[in-house]
Amino acid sequence: MKHLISPLDLSTKEIDDILELAEDIEKRPDKYTDICKGKKLATLFYESSTRTRLSHEAAMLNLGGSILGFSSSDASSAAKGESVADTIRTVCCYADIIAMRHPKEGAPIVAANYSSIPIINAGDGGHEHPTQTLTDLLTIRAEKGRLDNLTVGMCGDLKFGRTVHSLIHALVRYRNIKFILISPEELRLPSYMLQDVLVKHNIKYIQAEKLEEVMSELDILYMTRVQKERFFNEEDYIRMKDFYILDADKMKMAKSDMLVLHPLPRVNEIHPEVDKDPRAIYFKQVQYGVYVRMALILTLLELI
Ligand code: NCD
């Protein structure tokens, strides 16, 4: 049985297969409406979410399955002090697959150790978010036509942004990817990511502080929110929260075919005036998130 805790749990071939399946689901949704009949997805969300929880649920419903779960730890027995291990052993009696989000890094690994059904990590603290990565890869592949030969700008909170960490893990496996890491000094990519992932794999990267200075080089701009909930004090967050604001003027500096992605939610880092720019594809990205999670559920349940 397979779990998805990190993008590294999937080989490049398995990722490609999931993306291909997601593309087929987009083209021929009718083919898939009943495949999960009788199957249940449990969404165990110990941390807030809009897209990740609802897209997993929409994915299972689109496949003809059913859903159950909780959307905050207060609404579960975690509030009474129950351990993740005991909750997982319980939910295994009710469901066929689990998508779980938790504020603590590593919680989904603990869950996997106690689970008799597949666990999908729907975000663990500032660590990883593999289903967002599958969404990002599908979006880039569908809208750009390739996953290699790209200069990818990652902008914002590279320290705590789990979507950034997981996407880097996945993209380094493709040919000729160059990263431009754009952040304030205090929110730079953690050194374990720099050393163990970028340096180790001989990946070209530069670190920059000003978005304007690198804008013209980018094929992809991956914007991120400053992760308020992971800061130790409010003052630091307030100082950093509006460090980057992508607006129409900055978009003028970019290539005509550069694409802007954002895992969402956005706060101030993308001005709403950018939304009408055809290069802004973050709401299309949301739709791809449903197709790719449908493909993932089918793959983990071995129904395809
Ligand atoms: C991201 C997350 O939860 O890490 N959101 C998402 O899942 N689409 C990004 C964020 O919260 O900033």
Residues whose N, C-alpha, C, O or C-beta is under 5 A from the ligand:
A	BS01	NCD	R51 T52 G123 H129 R162 T163 R225 P263 L264 P265
